[in-house]
């Protein structure tokens, strides 16, 4: 098994940034989900209710600050893009490293192949290839070693309506989530916490123990 893809979502609910390497810190990937979109009352907005956010590209600038389509998250250009996608009252705000559940989501080629959709729908941080079928379902309670990084597999990931949104066209296909619920027991991917921090690279070998 090896690391095939790495993804960071510096602004929550925006399109992920594919990486060749990334620092894995004690609380997840450096810069991951450090900024959020909020409404005029300060409540978090996500792609579940504002799907056009998923069409904007998140990134991390050379200064380590999040970007929206290449613009600093604090710029007028970024704010205009966010409001165009999510409404006139939308704004950007620091998130403080918030995750819906655990800090890192790992998906595998075996499970994605069984589901038969674009793996980006599942918004993983780490995509591992060389996994047979649904073997990931048996990983909970184990530890993954990915190069010099070690992750504790805490739970399987219960999926939501975000999986129904095409990452390119933003069209909605309810059958994706219906199949996950009916054929895969609502789960796809595994949720992890960092046991040993370090640098992670595409191509790093993956072991489970």
N, C-alpha and C positions, 0 to 999 in steps of 0.2 A: 504494500500500500504506500501511496505517496501523496503529498499535498499537490493538488492540481490547480487550485485557484484560491486567491485571498481577496476578501472584500471588506471595505470599510464604508460606513455610513455616517459621515461626520455630522450631517444634519439629518435628524430622524425623519423618516418617511420620504426622503429624496432618493434618487437613483444612487446605487452604490458605486464606489470607486474601486476598480480592479487594480491590485498591487502585485508587484514581483516579490516584495519582502515587506515586513512590518515588525516593529517592536511589540512584543506581547508583554504588557505590564501586569501587575498583580490584580488589576481590575478589568483586564481585557485589552483589546487592541488599542494602541496609541491613537487618540483622536476620534475613536469610534463613538458616535451618538453623543457628542459634546454640546450640540446645539439643537434647539427645537423650534417648531412653528407654533405660535399661540394666537388665540383670537383676541378680540378687543377687551375681553375680561381677564386675559392671562391664562386661559385654559388651553391645554395642549391640543393641537390639531394634528391629525394623521391622515395617511392615505386611505384609511377606511372610509372617511367621510369627505375627503378632498383629494380624489384620486389623481388630479392633475399635478399634485406635488411629486408624484412618482416619475413624472416626465422631466423634472429638473435634476441636473447633475450635481451631486455633492462632491466635495474634494477637500484637500488640506493644502493651504498655500505654503510657500517657502518659510513663512514666519510662524508656521504651526497653527494658524487660524483657519477655521472652516471657510469654505467658499461655496457659492451657488452659481453654477454655470461659469466658473472661473472668476467671479467677483467676490471680494471680501464680504463676509456675512453682515458686516456693519455698514456696508455701502448702500447708497441710494439705488444703485442698479439691482443689487440683490433683493432689496425690499420690494422694488417694483415687480420683479419676477415672482416673488412669493405672493404678492397681492393679486397678481394676474391669475395665479393658479388657485389660490385659496380664498380670495375675497378681499374687499377693501379694508377690512378691519384686521387682517392678519399681520403678524410681526414675527421677528426672530428674537430668541432669547437664549441665554446659556441654559444648558440642561443639567449639568452637574453629574454626568456619567450615569444617566438613568437607563435601565433596561427593563423590558416588559417582564423578564423572568431572570435568567442567568446571563452572565456577561459575554459568553461566546456560543454561537450556534454552528454546529458542524453538520454538513450533509454529505451524502456519499453517492457515488455513481451507480451503485447497485440499486438503491432505493429510487433514485431519480429515473433510472431506466425502467423500473417496474411501473412507476407512475406515468412516464411517457410525456413529460412536459419540459419546458425550459426551466432549468434549475434556478435561474434568477428569481423566479416567482417565490421561492422559499426564503430569499434574502439571507443566505448564509454568510458567516464570516470566513469559514474554511470549508472548501470542497475537497473531499478525499476520493481518489480513484484507486481501483484495484480491490474493491469490496464486493463480495459475492452477495447478490440478492439483497435481502432485508437483514443482513447480519448485524447492522447497527442497532437493531432492536434488543440485542443481547449485550450491549455494551454498558448499560447502566450499572454503576457500582465499580466499574473498571477505570483504569487510567490509560490515557493516550500519551505516547511519547512521539512528538513531531520534531525531528531534529533535536535541538537542545531544550525545547519547550515541553512541559508536561501539563496535561489537562485532566481534571477529574470529571468523569461523565456522571452528571447528577440526575438527569431525567430525560425522557423523550419529550419532543416538542409538539404540543397540541396546536394544530393549525387553525388559521382564521380566514376571513374574507379577503385578506390581502393576496392570497394565492390565486384568486380568481382574476386578477388584473394582469393583462399582458404587459410585460416590462417595456415593450417598444411602442405598441399601438395604444395602450391603455384601455383596450376593449375588455369587457367583462365576460368571463366564461364560467357560469355557476357550476358546470359539471366538474371542474377541477376540484373544488372543495367537496362536492358531493362524493366524488370518487375517494378522496382522502378519508372522508368520514365512513363511507360504506365498505371500502376495500382495505383500508389501512388503520381502522380503528381510531381515526382522527389525528394520528401521529405521523410525523415525517421529520427526520433529523433528530439530533441529540443536543441537549443543553449542557454546557460545561463551565467549570470554574478553573481558574489558573492555579496550578500547584507549583510550577516552576516557570518563572518568567525568562524571556530571552528573545533573540531574533528568530523570526520564522520566515522561511523562503519557499517559494514555489519549487517543487522538486524534492523537498525534504522527505526522507523516509518516515513512515508512520508505523508504530508498533502499538499493540494493545496488551496490557498486562494487569 
